[in-house]
Amino acid sequence: MVEDLSEDREQMEEPQGGKKREDAPRPASKKELIARLDEAEKEASENYERYLRAAAELENYKKRAARDRQDFMKYANENLLRDILPTVDSMERALEQATEPGDFEAFVDGLRLIRDTVISVLGKHGATKIDAVGKEFDPNFHEALMQVEGDKERDNTVAEEFETGYLLNGRLLRPSKVSISKHIDK
């Protein structure tokens, strides 16, 4: 029975896999310990240097990204402005023509052409008009300035538009300023 216990003890000390655990190799001398310590200090120093370089690169990246973001915001409207400049030129030509006596209808046609050009530029950059007149009043797209008396069938519809509203890529840029038709029982 004594033998059985000793075998159990040996099995408990054995690691999984059935091999006996061997003690970790120990350094032979003080010189070897010092060499290992020097090697570990050198590795730690190299790791610290890598850390400092990575931290500096991250800081430089943050500064560069902030500068790029500022430049983007500063010049984000460049294409829009470039597209509007010909319209400004057309307005200047129209104003020059207005100082000379001439055909008023040609002047009005020129203004319509300028308006259409501006609307085209707005559309090119994602802005679209909100159709309001005759549509049901929607507070998400219309701003009611007044109510006018109207038919029962046209109750709560936009009667008149005072200022056109616009969407920018489906998001409200400016609501339409309108009057609303209300039926009043007499």
QUICOR-V321122 format. One record per helix or strand. SS is the DSSP state (2 for helix, 1 for strand). FROM is the first residue (numbers start at 1). TO is the last residue. Records with the same first field share a line. If there is no record, write none. Layout:
SS = FROM-TO  FROM-TO
//
This chain:
2 = 2-13  30-75  78-99  104-124
1 = 127-129  136-136  142-149  157-163  166-168  171-174  176-182
//
